[in-house]
Amino acid sequence: MSRKKNSRQWARLRILCHAGLDLMTIAQDAFALVRELVPNTCAELALRVEPAGAAPAQDAPYVQVLPPPSGYAFRDHAGFTAPCTPALHVLQVPLENGSRRLGEITAWRHDDPPFDRHDEEDLQRVATYFEHVLRNAPELAAGGAGVIEDEAMLLATVDGQILYLSDSAGALLDQLAAQERHVFDRRTLPPFCLRLVESVAYGDRYPWLLPLGTLAMAGGVLEARAQWMRAGGAAALHAEDPAYIRTVGIFMKFVVPLPLRIWRAIGSVELSPQQAEVAFWMGVGGGRESARANMEVSDAVLRDCVKAVYEKFGCSSEAGLLELLRPPISRM
């Protein structure tokens, strides 16, 4: 029996994968759709990214102090660890860019029925969308627009010992550790934080390294910056120890990029695939001209879609729609 194709969900996945965001950032939302499109007990997305290339020029205005990890993962069930029992049925499709393998997407079931050709075709279609994201992955940089969902801080010594860790910071670093498949022991800085501390401690040696950076995470982007803190508090208790004389503060923000927030808002309304795409591009670009530029539709079709979008969102103007789709933003 053929499977009913959910055109609306496929359209939502296609729009998300053409939103110009990093694959790690959209993985959490994309996998929620994959679970509907390819019914399964569990699914895993694993990516391998080549290390950063040559060092940037000294006059570069921004240096990506926090490059993507050399290998990172997202799993939509039971955390990020491997299943306790072997899966009964496994379906795996590689993610490739030309002849270069970038990773794979894996689905498994612990119970019957086994995967069939429809599952394989659908997972291959998902992989095709993900490969598009990987080929067009944006360069994460400070200054992007997004909505801050969490802010956190920690204090550390120049040799990487944590003096203070807020609950929010601990949660963010735990998430990052799971994503990178390593253990964060909450006593010493993880590698990406340590690089920020080094950029502050040895700034005179590397003046072009800015003590800030961004990193794609599941569901958003982590922005972090480091700066010297005044001696005092825990540092004052260890004044005899040179390692504690200077304290570095690391301030973090978890930001949801504006296109992702707009995409989530569109999902709350029953729209046709074409109407959803019109609404998305209007929200991202600030009006119908953005939809016109990003879609191959006639003026008449665009006009009808815009009218339908207004009706379904309960507004009567472009300004009213943008107020619903674009929450107050902060610079990343």
N, C-alpha and C positions, 0 to 999 in steps of 0.2 A: 504494500500500500504506500503510495507516495506521500510525502510529508507536506503539510500545508505550509506554504512559504509566507513568512511574516514580512510583508514588504515594508511596513512601517518601521519595524525594528532593524531591518537591513539598511533602510535609509538613514536611520539614526546612527548606526555604526559607520556608514560611509561618511556622513557629515562630520562625525567626531574625528575620524581618521584623516580628514582634509582640513582640520581646523588649524593646522600649523603648530601643533604642540608636540612635545616629546612623548615617545611611546610609553615611557615609564609613568609619566604624569597622567595619561589617559587610561592606563591598564586597568585600574580598579573599576572605572565606569564601563570600559569596553567589555570586561569579563562578565559584568552583570548582564549584558546583552548576549554574550556568547553562551551563557548558561541557558538562555531561552531559545536561542537559535540552534544550539547543539546540546540537547538535554544530556546532562552527565552528573555523576556524583561529585566529581572534583575536576578542576582544570588547573594547569600550571603554565605560566609564561616565563620563559627564560631567555635572556639576551646576553650576548657577549659583545663588548664594545672595545675597540682598539684603544690603547693608551694615547694620551694627548701627544701631539707631534712636537716639533721643535719649539724651543723657548720663544716667547713673543718678543717683539722689539721693545727696547727700553722706553721708547716714547709712547707706547700703547696706553690709551686712557683707561683701559680696563683689562685686568688679567683674571682669567678664570682660575682662581686659587683652588676651587673645588671642582675638578674635572669629573666627568662621569666615571664610576668605578669600572674596572676592567671586566667585571662580570657581575650582573645583578639580576634579581628575579622577582616575580610577583606570583603569588598563588592565591586563589580566591576561596580557599576552604581550609579550615583548621590551621591557620597561621601560615608560616612559610616553610615548615619542616616537611620532610618526606613522609609519606603515609606509613603507618605502623605495620600494615599487612600488605603483601603484594597485591596489586590490582588485578582483577580478573580479566579485564579488557583494557587495552591501551591503544590509543590512536595518536600518532605524532606526525606533524607536518613541519618541515624545516622553514626557517625564515632566511631568505637569501637576497643578495644584491649582486646580480650578475652571477659570476662564479664564486663569489665570496659568501660563505655561510655565516650568518649573523646570530643564529640561535635557533630556537624551535618553540612551537606551541604544542603542548601535550594535553590530551584529555583522557581520563580513565574512568572506568566504572568498576565498582566492587560487586555489582549484582548484574543479573541478566536484565535486558537483552544485550547481545554483543553489538558493537558498532557495525553499521552497514555502509553501503556506498553513498547513501544520502548524507550520513554523518561525515564521511571523508570529503565529499564534495563541499559541504558547508564549511568544514574546518579549513579546507584549502582556500575557500573564498575569504574567510577571516584572515588567513595568513597573507593573502594578496593585499588586503587593506593595510595590515600591519607593515608589510614590506614597503608600501608607499610612504608610511610614516617614517620608517627608518631611512629611506632614500632622501627624504625631505626634512630630516630632523633639524630644527632651528638651533642656532647657537644661543644657549642661555646666557643672559647678561643682565646686569643691574639696570633698572629703569623701566622694565616692563610694567604694564598695568595689570592689577589683580586685586583680590580682596583678601585682606589678612584675616585668617581664621584662628591663629594662635601665635602668641609671642612668648619667648622663653629666654633664660640666661643661665650662664654658669661662670664660675670663677676658677682659675687654674694658675699654677705656677709655670714658669718658663720651661721647666723640664717635663711638663705634661701631667702633673698630679692635680686632681680635681679637689678644690677647696670647698666649693659650694655648687650644688646642682638642684635647680628648681624641679618640681614635679613635671612641669610641661617640657622642660629641656630633656629630662630623663625619658619621657615618653617618645619624643621626637628621635632621640638617639637610639632608643630601643627599636623603633620602626626602621631606622636606617640600618642598624646592625642586622636585622632580619632580612632586609632587602639585599644587603651585601653578603649575607650568609656568614656572619662572624658574630662573636659574643662581645657585648659591651659590658665590662665588669663594674662600671660606675665609680671606679677609683682612678683610672687613668684615661686620658683623652683618646678618643678614636682617631684614626689617621687624618681624617679630613679636618677635625678641630685642631689637631697638632700643627697642621700646615698653616692655619691662621695664626696660631701663637708664634710660630717661627717667623712669619712675615712681619709681626710686630717686634719681636725680640731682636731680629737681625735686619731691621729695615734699613739701617745705615749701610749694610753690605749689599742689599738688593732693593734700592729705592724705588724701582719700577713695580715691585710687587705690592699691590694694594691688599690690605688685610680684610678682604671681603670676597664673597663668591656666592654662586647659586648652584643648586643641585636638584635634578629632577627626582621626585619621590612619588609614590603611589598616591594619586589624588591631588597633587599640588606640587609646589616648588619650594624648596628650603633656601632661604636667604640668610646668610650669616656674616657677621663682621666682628672684628676683634679690636680692642683698644686697651691701653694701660689703665689700670685702676690705682687709686691712691693706696699707699701702704696703710694698713690698719686691719682690724678684724682678725681673721685667722693669721694673716701675715705678721701682725704685731706679736702674736704668741710665739712665733718662730724667728724672731729677729736675729738670733744667733746663726741661723741656717741661711746661707746665701740664696738657696733655691727658693726661699719664701719671701725674700725681701721685696721682690717685684711681683705684682699680681696682674694677670691679664683677664679681662672680662670678655666673654663671647656672647653676643646678643643674636638671637635667632628669630626668624619669622617664618611661619608656614603660610604660604600664599596660594590661593586658588586663582589661576590665570582667568582673565575676564572671558575669553571664548568658552572655557569649560563651564563657568558659572552660567553663561547664557545658554549653552547647550543643555544644562540641567534644568533650567527654567522652562525651556521649550518642551521638555519631556513631561511636564505636568499638565499639558493641554493636548487634546486629541486633534492632531493635525495630519493632513495627508503628507506623503513624502515630499511633494513639491512645496506645499505650504510650510513645512518644517524648515526646508532649506532656505526659503525666502525669509522666514522669521529669523533664522540664525544669522544670515549675512546682513540683514538690516540691523540686528543687535550689535554685531561685531563692527560693522562699518559706520553705524550711526544714521542709517536711512536706506531708502529703497534704491538709491544709486549704487550702493554697495552690492545689493542683490543683483542689480542689472549687470554690474561688471563681473560678477563671479558666476553667473548662470546664463545659459543659452536659452532664453525665453523671449517670446514676443512681448511687446508693451501691453497687449490685451491680456495675455496670460498673467503677466506680472501684476497688472491692476486687479484682476480677479483674485489672485492669491493674497495680495495685500489686504483687500477688503475682507476676505475670509479670516485672515489672521487677526484683524482688528475685532471682528465679531467674536471669535473664539477666546480672545484675551479680555473681552469686555471693555475695549477702549475705542476711541473714535478718531485718533490722530497718530501720526508718527511719533510725536513727543510723548504721548501717553503710552505707546508701546515701549519706547526706549526707557521710560521710567520704570516699567515693570521688568524689563529684561536686564537693564544695566544698574546693578546696585551701586551705592557709593564705593568708589575705588580708592586704593592707595597705591603709590608707586612701589614697585618691588625693589 
